[in-house]
Amino acid sequence: MIQTISVIGALLILLPFVGSQLGRLSTRTVAYQVLNIIGSGVLTIVAVLESQYGFIILEAAWAVASFAGLYSVLRGDGSPAPLSH
Protein backbone atom coordinates (compact mmCIF):
# COMPACT_ATOMS: atom_id res chain seq x y z
CA MET A 1 0.00 0.00 0.00
CA ILE A 2 2.77 2.45 0.89
CA GLN A 3 4.41 1.79 -2.49
CA THR A 4 1.18 2.66 -4.29
CA ILE A 5 0.94 5.92 -2.33
CA SER A 6 4.59 6.68 -3.16
CA VAL A 7 4.00 6.11 -6.86
CA ILE A 8 0.97 8.42 -6.80
CA GLY A 9 3.01 11.11 -5.03
CA ALA A 10 5.82 10.77 -7.56
CA LEU A 11 3.38 10.99 -10.49
CA LEU A 12 1.85 14.14 -9.03
CA ILE A 13 5.30 15.73 -9.21
CA LEU A 14 6.40 14.23 -12.52
CA LEU A 15 3.24 14.97 -14.53
CA PRO A 16 3.45 18.76 -14.20
CA PHE A 17 7.21 18.62 -14.78
CA VAL A 18 6.76 16.68 -18.02
CA GLY A 19 3.91 19.01 -19.00
CA SER A 20 6.19 22.00 -18.52
CA GLN A 21 9.03 20.39 -20.46
CA LEU A 22 6.68 19.69 -23.37
CA GLY A 23 5.33 23.25 -23.27
CA ARG A 24 1.87 22.08 -22.21
CA LEU A 25 1.83 23.47 -18.65
CA SER A 26 3.43 26.65 -17.41
CA THR A 27 5.27 26.58 -14.12
CA ARG A 28 3.50 29.88 -13.39
CA THR A 29 0.10 28.21 -12.95
CA VAL A 30 -1.79 27.24 -9.83
CA ALA A 31 -2.23 23.70 -11.22
CA TYR A 32 1.54 23.19 -11.57
CA GLN A 33 2.26 24.42 -8.05
CA VAL A 34 -0.63 22.58 -6.37
CA LEU A 35 0.28 19.26 -8.00
CA ASN A 36 3.84 19.72 -6.74
CA ILE A 37 2.63 20.59 -3.24
CA ILE A 38 0.36 17.55 -3.03
CA GLY A 39 2.94 15.18 -4.54
CA SER A 40 5.78 16.36 -2.34
CA GLY A 41 3.51 16.37 0.70
CA VAL A 42 2.53 12.75 0.07
CA LEU A 43 6.16 11.75 -0.41
CA THR A 44 7.20 13.64 2.74
CA ILE A 45 4.65 11.69 4.77
CA VAL A 46 5.83 8.40 3.27
CA ALA A 47 9.45 9.35 4.02
CA VAL A 48 8.55 10.13 7.64
CA LEU A 49 6.73 6.82 8.02
CA GLU A 50 9.74 5.00 6.57
CA SER A 51 12.34 7.08 8.51
CA GLN A 52 14.04 8.10 5.25
CA TYR A 53 15.68 11.30 6.50
CA GLY A 54 17.28 12.33 3.22
CA PHE A 55 13.94 12.10 1.45
CA ILE A 56 12.21 13.96 4.29
CA ILE A 57 14.57 16.87 3.68
CA LEU A 58 14.25 16.67 -0.12
CA GLU A 59 10.47 16.43 -0.25
CA ALA A 60 9.85 18.95 2.53
CA ALA A 61 12.11 21.42 0.70
CA TRP A 62 10.21 20.69 -2.54
CA ALA A 63 6.91 21.40 -0.77
CA VAL A 64 8.21 24.67 0.72
CA ALA A 65 9.52 25.79 -2.68
CA SER A 66 6.18 24.90 -4.27
CA PHE A 67 4.29 26.90 -1.64
CA ALA A 68 6.56 29.86 -2.41
CA GLY A 69 5.86 29.36 -6.12
CA LEU A 70 2.12 29.18 -5.48
CA TYR A 71 2.27 32.37 -3.42
CA SER A 72 4.09 34.09 -6.27
CA VAL A 73 1.56 32.87 -8.85
CA LEU A 74 -1.36 33.97 -6.69
CA ARG A 75 0.22 37.43 -6.28
CA GLY A 76 0.15 37.61 -10.04
CA ASP A 77 3.04 39.97 -10.49
CA GLY A 78 5.41 37.48 -12.10
CA SER A 79 8.10 37.99 -9.51
CA PRO A 80 9.32 35.22 -7.26
CA ALA A 81 8.08 35.17 -3.68
CA PRO A 82 10.39 36.98 -1.26
CA LEU A 83 12.70 34.82 0.82
CA SER A 84 13.42 35.51 4.46
CA HIS A 85 17.03 35.65 5.56
BELVEN-V934789 format. One record per pair of residues at least 24 apart in sequence whose ideal C-beta (glycine too) atoms are under 6 Angstrom apart, sorted by the first residue. I is the first residue (numbers start at 1). GAP is how many residues later the second one is. Records with the same first field share a line. If there is no record, write none. Layout:
# BELVEN-V934789
I->GAP / GAP
This chain:
# BELVEN-V934789
5->41
6->40
9->30 / 33 / 34
12->26 / 27
13->26
28->45
30->43
33->33 / 36 / 37 / 40
36->30
37->26 / 29
